[in-house]
């Protein structure tokens, strides 16, 4: 067996939650390694829909151990609510099933107010943040003024740390026109949540290392997508953390040699939430059809997603910066019924130059026009199919053309929202 990283190969919302949930059947441990409650992983099992924001998607499998790594920024209120919901469904019955890194940084109300205030002041240059306080919390982390989960467990230490930080935070909030926070209120609620979450908090790095030493199969669960990576994404329209596979080791507290393969999740088309360039975006009936049939509305915010055709340049870029060893293609069923489907195979610039690879220059990307390759569509419903060979010939042709353009094999193809509606062509833990 091997240890596998799951990453989004586009702009997030690719269906990572479903694939992680599915692949957890082969794993022993699932680790979330970055991001925060701005992620929304939607799972449908037996007709029941579950949306997770912090707890790894593998939690729906009883007995599988779940870790929230040091690279995650934790909203303790959101985490507490999520745990309560899972417990009400008969899950997380044993506290040791979930380990929250004591070194994970904590999101407080002042982070959210700063986040929302900045976005309101940005006017036309809005990033499209979820307002969950993710960015300001990561800022505090790198500025060495952050407060960690370990501090939540010590009320007096927590009070001193908050006292040091809230004065400056309130000055920022006031400058942004927001309502300031009160030290005693923030401290009392944070201490209460710390007490409630204490049984889950520990040295995640050490505990995870022991699992690896015992030969347990580990699945690393990323949030957002490659093009939202703070270093490698469409900056500045990105998230505040490294979403690529290389951060899995850092955000979990393990060495990079613990990772054996990387699976990139991609929709059969392209979507994006928030602002920033999206070369294949469709502002027509086809785009609306993708949005409606694909139920393209954010799991965290409810915002409608921008939709477009598949972009092979994006996927080749994701393959390069993540070192992809396999693809999981989701929502192939959404393309059913189109007479023709298209895939971007190059970009045309206003200068007349043609780009074959995804550009790192955001100005070039903003002006790029996709060059499409047209493929025949299919009309046959595919939601009940469980073998790749059963797919309509044109559906298989589409999948295989994507594989050729990206240079990475599709080891799984999703044909519906349910866990069971997935054609698995290879076990990801033996794909090394």
N, C-alpha and C positions, 0 to 999 in steps of 0.2 A: 504494500500500500504506500501512498505518497501523500504529501500535503499540498493542497490546491488553493490558489487565490482566485476569487471571483471579482471581476471588475466590470464597470460599465464601459462600453467601447464607443459611446456617443456622448450626448449631453445629459446623461442621467435618465431615469424613468424607463430603462430598457427592459424591466421585468426581472431584475436581479433577485428580488425577494422570492419569487416563484422558483427560480432555478436553484437558489441556495436551499430552499425548503426541499426541493426534489433531490438534490445531490446529498443532502444531509443523511439520506437513507444509507449512504456508503461511508459517512464520516462518523467519528466518535465525538468530536469537539468542533464547535463553530465559534469563530472570533470576529467581532466587529472591531476594525482598527483605525477608523478616522471618522470625521464628521460629527454631527450631533442630531438633534431632533428635527433638523431641517430635511432629513431623509424620510421618505415614506415608502415602506415596502409592503405591497398589497398581496395577500395570499388568499386563495380560495380553495378550501378543502372540504369536500362533502357538502358543498353548497353554502358553507359558512365563510363569510369574508372577515379577514383579520388584517388590520393595518398596524404595522410595527414601525416605531421611529428610533428606538434605541436598542431594545433587546434583539439579539440576533434572530434571524428568521428560522433558524434551526430549532427554536424553542417549541415548535408545534410537534416535535418528535419526542415523546417522553423518554427520559433517560439520557438524552444527549446533553453533554455539558456545554454551556454557553459562557463566553467571556466578552466583556466590554473592556477593550484595551486602553492603555494610557494615551493613545493618540486621539481618543474620542473626547469631545467636550460634552459634559453631562448636565442636562437640566434635571435636577433632582425631583422637581414636582412632576415633570413629564414621565420620568422613570418610575416614580412611585405609582402614578395612575396606571401605567402600562402593566406593572407587576400585579396590581389589584385586578385588572381586567383578565389577565392570564390565569390568575388563581381562581377567579370566578368560573372559569371554564375547565377547571380541574388540572391546570398546568402549573409548572413551577411549585409542585407540592413539597419539594425538598430544597432548602435554601442553598445547599452546595451545588445545585445544578447551575446556578448563575454566579459568576464572579465578576465584580466590578473593580477595575484597577484603582488602588488607592492613590495612584499618581495621575489619574484622569482629572482634568480641570473642570471646575464647576461654573455653570451659567447662573447668574443672579438677575433679579429684576432690573438692575441698572444697566446690565448688558443689553437687554431687550429694548429699553427706552432709548439708549444711545443708538442702537441699530435702526429703530423706526424713525427717530429724529433725523438722523443723517439721510435716510432715504427720502424723507419728505423735503429736506432742504436741497436734494440733488436735482430736482426739477426734471428737465428733459434728459439728464445724464444718469438717470436711475440705473442701478445695477440689476434690480429685480430680486433683491434679497427677500427671504421669507420673514424677516423681522424676528427671528427666534433668538437673536443675541449671539449667534455663532461667531461672526467676525470679531466683534469686540472682545469676546472671551479668548479667542486665539491671540488677539493683540496683547491682552494682559499676560498670556502665557509667555510669549516671546519677549515681552518687556520685563519679565521676572517679577511681576506683581500679582500673578494669578493665585487663586485659592483652589486647593485640590480636594478630592474626596476625603483624603486622610484628615484634612482640617475640619471637615463637617462633623467628625466624630469627637472633637474636643471643643466643647462650647466656649471655654475661656479663650483658647487660642483663636477660634473662629471669630470671636468678638473683636479681638485685637486686630486681626487681619482685615476684617470688614471696616473697622474704624479707620485704619490707614488708607483704605481704598475709596470709601464712600464719599469723602470730602471732594476728592478730585473728580469722581464720577458724577456727583451732583453738579459740579461746576460745568461739566460737559453737557449734562442734560439741560441745565438752565440756559446755556448758550444756544441750544437747539430748540428752545421754546417748550420743553417738556416738563412734566411734573416730577419733582425730585423725590428720592426715596428716603425713608426714615431708618436709621441704624437699628433701633430696637425692633422694629417690625421685621426687617430683613433678617436680623439675627435670630429672632424667635422662630420664624418659619424655617430657616435653614437648619437650625439646631434640631427642630422637631423632625424634619425630613432626614437628617443625619442619623438620628436615633432609629428611625424606621428602617433605613437602608443599611444600617451597620452590619447586619448578619451576612450581607452580600459582598461587602468591601474587603479586599485583601490584596496580597502581592500577586497580581495576575501573571506577571512575567515568570515568577518562580513556579507557580502552579501549572502554567502552560508548558514550561520546560519539562516538568515531570511527566506530563501527558505524552510529550514527544519522545522522551527517553523510554517510556513504556511501549512505544510503537503504535500509539494511537494515531488515527488518521485525522488531520486537522483541516478544516475548511475556513479560509479567511474571507470574510464578507466585507466588501467595499460598499461605500455609499456614493451617491452622485455618479459622475461619469468622467472619462478621460479628458474630454474637452472642457471640463469645469475645474481641472487641476490648477492650483494657484501658480505653478511654474510652467506647465505644459499646455494649459487650456487657452481659450480665447480671451486672454487678459485685456481689460480689467473685468470682463463679464464672466467671472469665475467664482468658485466657492473659496473658503479660507484655508483649505487644507490640501495636502497632496493626495489625490484620488487614485493615482497610478499604483501598479502592483509593487513597485519598489518600496512603497511606504508601509506595506503590510508587515514587514519585519520590524520596522521602527515603531509602528503604532501598536504592536502586540508585545514587544519586548523580547523578541527572539532574533537570532542571527539569520542572515539571508540564506545560508545553506539549509535552513529548515524548509525552504520553499522548493517544490519540485516541478510544478506546472502552473500555468496561468490561463484561465478561461475568460474570454471576453464575451459579454452579453450584448447583443445588438437586436434591435427590432428589425423587422423586414422592411421598414421604412425609417424615417428620421423624425424625431420630435425635439422640441426644446421649450422649457419654461423660462420666462424672464427675458431680459434684453440681450442684445449682442447678435453678431452675424449668424445667419443660417442659410447657406447658399442655395439649398434645394427647397426652400420654403414655398408652399403653394397657397396663393391667395385666390383660390378658385373652388369650383365644385369638387374637384378631386381632393383638395386639402380638407374641405369640410367633411367630405365622406370619410376620410381617414380618421378625423377627429371624432365623428359621431359613432362610426362602427367600432373604432378602437377604444371608445370611452376615454378619450385623451384629456383628462382633467387631473390636476395634481392631487396626489394622495394626502399631502400635507396642507396645501393651501387651497385646493379646489380650483385653482386658476386653469383656464383652458390652455392646452399646449399648442404651440405652433407646430404644424405638420408639413412634411415634404417627402419626396422620394428618397430612396436609399442613396447614400453617398459613399462610394468605394474609397475615395481619397481619405475620408475621415477614418474609415476602418483600417486602411493600410497604415495610417499614422498611429492609430491605437495599437496595432500589432507591433509597431516598431518601439514605441516608448514603454509598452508593458511587457514585451517579449511573449506575445500570445502563443500558446501551444494548441489552442482550440477555440472555436466559436460556439455559442449557443444562440440560435436564431429564434426570436420570439415573435408572436403575433403574425405568423404567416397567414393565418386564417382571415385577417383583416383585409388582405389583398384579394381574397376570393370575390369574383364578380367583375373585376376590372377587365376590359377588353385588352388593354395593353398596360404593362408596368414598366417603369423606367428606373435606371440606375445611373447616377452621375459617375462618369469615368475620367473626367478632366474638368478644368476650369479655364474659361476664356477671360482674359483681362481687357480693360478698355484700350490698352496699348496694342492689342492684337496678339499678344503673347499667350501661349497655351501652357498651363501648369498641369503636370501629371501627378504631382505630390501635393499634399496639404501644406499651405504656406504658414510660416511662423509669424509673418508680418500681418497684424490685424487690419491694416489699411488695405492691403492686397485682398485679404479675405472678404472684406466688406464690399469690395467692388467686383468680386469674381462672379461670373455667370457660369452655371454648370453646363457641361457638355454631356448630353444623355445618350445612353444606349437603350434602345427600346426592345422589350421582350414580350412575347405573347402571354396573355393572362389565362386564367382558368375560371370556370363557372361552378365546378363540382364542390359541394361542401366537404371540408376536410376535418371537422372537429371530432369525428368518431374514429378517425384512422389512427392506428398505433404502430404501423410498420412503414418505414420510409418508402419501400417499394410500392405501397398502396397509394401514395400521393399521386395526383394527376401528373401526367408527363410534363406539362408546362410549369407546374409547381416545383418539380424536381429540377427542371432546367434552370429555374430561377435560383434555387439554392446552390446549385453547382456552379453557376456563373459567378455568384457572389464569392464562393470559395476560390475560384480562379483569379478573380480580380484582387482579392485580399491576400491570397497565398496562405490561407489558414483553413483547416478543415472544420466543417460544422458538425460537432459531435452530438448536438441535440437540436431538435426543431419543435417549437411550441405551436400547437394548433388550436389552442383555446385557453381560457383563464384557469380552469381547474388543474390541480396538481397532476391528475391522471392524463390530461390532454397534452402530453409531451412525448415525442418520439425520441428516445435515447439511442443513439447509434454507437456510442462508446462509453464505458465507465470512466469518468474523469479522473478517478484515483489510480487508474492503471494506464493513463494516457501520458506516459513519460518515455 
